[in-house]
Amino acid sequence: MKNNFRCVILSPKNLIFENEVNSLFIIGDSSEYELLAYHYPLIGLVQQGDIIVDWKHRIPIRSGILRFFANECTILVEETDKTFAEATKPRE
């Protein structure tokens, strides 16, 4: 059984991120949480902050909505000025 899942992060203007990942760290509407492979199906709001991918990349966003279903995570976001530039930059 593989330990990763497909992640797609989109804005109205750009495809920001698309790849297989091991984990996502999200600031949700009521708490922070980490998504791992085969997470229970979920729909939720994402608050302003960083989406952290595999504890290596950070993607700053203003807000968004997340859907995790069938081992695939889709996040629709409102971008910040840095979103696209930061999507591929390693976390320091």
Backbone hydrogen bonds in HBPLUS format (Angstrom, degrees):
<---DONOR---> <-ACCEPTOR-->    atom                        ^
c    i                          cat <-CA-CA->   ^        H-A-AA   ^      H-
h    n   atom  resd res      DA  || num        DHA   H-A  angle D-A-AA Bond
n    s   type  num  typ     dist DA aas  dist angle  dist       angle   num
A0005-PHE N   A0021-VAL O   2.87 MM  16  5.54 151.1  1.95 152.4 161.6     1
A0021-VAL N   A0005-PHE O   2.83 MM  16  5.54 163.2  1.86 158.7 161.2     2
A0073-CYS N   A0006-ARG O   2.80 MM  67  6.16 168.5  1.82 161.9 164.7     3
A0007-CYS N   A0019-ASN O   2.88 MM  12  5.60 157.9  1.93 158.4 165.1     4
A0019-ASN N   A0007-CYS O   3.06 MM  12  5.60 153.5  2.14 150.8 159.2     5
A0008-VAL N   A0073-CYS O   2.88 MM  65  6.29 155.5  1.94 160.4 168.7     6
A0075-ILE N   A0008-VAL O   2.87 MM  67  6.30 158.1  1.92 161.0 167.7     7
A0009-ILE N   A0017-PHE O   2.80 MM   8  4.99 164.4  1.83 146.4 148.8     8
A0016-ILE N   A0009-ILE O   2.88 MM   7  5.45 139.6  2.04 146.8 158.3     9
A0017-PHE N   A0009-ILE O   3.18 MM   8  4.99 157.0  2.24 138.5 138.9    10
A0010-LEU N   A0075-ILE O   2.87 MM  65  6.24 163.9  1.90 166.1 171.6    11
A0077-VAL N   A0010-LEU O   2.77 MM  67  6.08 164.4  1.79 164.0 169.6    12
A0011-SER N   A0014-ASN O   2.89 MM   3  5.25 160.6  1.93 164.8 165.6    13
A0054-ASP N   A0023-SER O   2.91 MM  31  4.93 173.7  1.91 141.2 142.9    14
A0024-LEU N   A0035-LEU O   3.08 MM  11  5.12 145.9  2.20 137.3 145.6    15
A0035-LEU N   A0024-LEU O   2.76 MM  11  5.12 157.8  1.81 150.8 158.2    16
A0025-PHE N   A0052-ILE O   2.84 MM  27  4.94 152.5  1.91 140.9 149.6    17
A0052-ILE N   A0025-PHE O   3.03 MM  27  4.94 166.2  2.05 143.3 146.7    18
A0026-ILE N   A0033-TYR O   2.85 MM   7  5.51 171.2  1.86 171.6 173.6    19
A0033-TYR N   A0026-ILE O   2.97 MM   7  5.51 159.9  2.01 154.5 160.5    20
A0047-GLN N   A0027-ILE O   2.76 MM  20  5.56 165.6  1.78 156.7 161.6    21
A0028-GLY N   A0031-SER O   2.69 MM   3  5.18 140.9  1.84 149.3 156.1    22
A0042-LEU N   A0068-PHE O   2.91 MM  26  5.01 155.8  1.97 140.2 146.9    23
A0068-PHE N   A0042-LEU O   2.77 MM  26  5.01 165.4  1.79 150.3 154.0    24
A0044-GLY N   A0066-LEU O   2.99 MM  22  5.22 154.5  2.06 137.9 144.5    25
A0066-LEU N   A0044-GLY O   2.74 MM  22  5.22 166.5  1.76 161.8 165.2    26
A0046-VAL N   A0064-GLY O   2.84 MM  18  4.77 161.9  1.87 130.8 127.8    27
A0064-GLY N   A0046-VAL O   2.96 MM  18  4.77 130.4  2.21 144.5 139.1    28
A0049-GLY N   A0061-ILE O   3.17 MM  12  5.67 160.9  2.21 145.1 148.6    29
A0061-ILE N   A0049-GLY O   2.80 MM  12  5.67 161.4  1.83 169.6 176.0    30
A0051-ILE N   A0059-ILE O   2.91 MM   8  5.04 161.9  1.95 130.6 134.7    31
A0059-ILE N   A0051-ILE O   2.82 MM   8  5.04 150.1  1.91 139.7 149.8    32
A0053-VAL N   A0057-HIS O   2.76 MM   4  5.10 156.7  1.82 149.3 156.6    33
A0056-LYS N   A0053-VAL O   2.93 MM   3  5.98 172.9  1.93 135.6 137.3    34
A0057-HIS N   A0053-VAL O   3.12 MM   4  5.10 172.2  2.13 147.8 149.8    35
A0091-ARG N   A0056-LYS O   2.11 MM  35  4.78 143.7  1.22 166.7 175.0    36
A0062-ARG N   A0078-GLU O   2.94 MM  16  5.42 177.4  1.94 161.5 160.7    37
A0078-GLU N   A0063-SER O   2.84 MM  15  5.44 157.2  1.89 154.7 154.7    38
A0065-ILE N   A0076-LEU O   2.90 MM  11  5.40 149.4  1.99 149.3 159.4    39
A0076-LEU N   A0065-ILE O   2.93 MM  11  5.40 156.5  1.99 161.7 164.2    40
A0067-ARG N   A0074-THR O   2.87 MM   7  5.31 150.1  1.96 153.7 163.0    41
A0074-THR N   A0067-ARG O   2.88 MM   7  5.31 163.1  1.91 155.2 160.0    42
A0069-PHE N   A0072-GLU O   2.97 MM   3  5.46 161.6  2.01 154.3 155.6    43
A0072-GLU N   A0069-PHE O   3.05 MM   3  5.46 135.6  2.26 109.8 121.1    44
A0083-THR N   A0080-THR O   3.37 MM   3  5.20 157.0  2.43  99.7 106.1    45
A0086-GLU N   A0082-LYS O   2.92 MM   4  5.88 156.2  1.98 166.1 173.1    46
A0087-ALA N   A0083-THR O   3.16 MM   4  6.16 129.2  2.43 146.3 158.7    47
A0089-LYS N   A0086-GLU O   3.20 MM   3  5.11 152.3  2.28 102.0 110.3    48
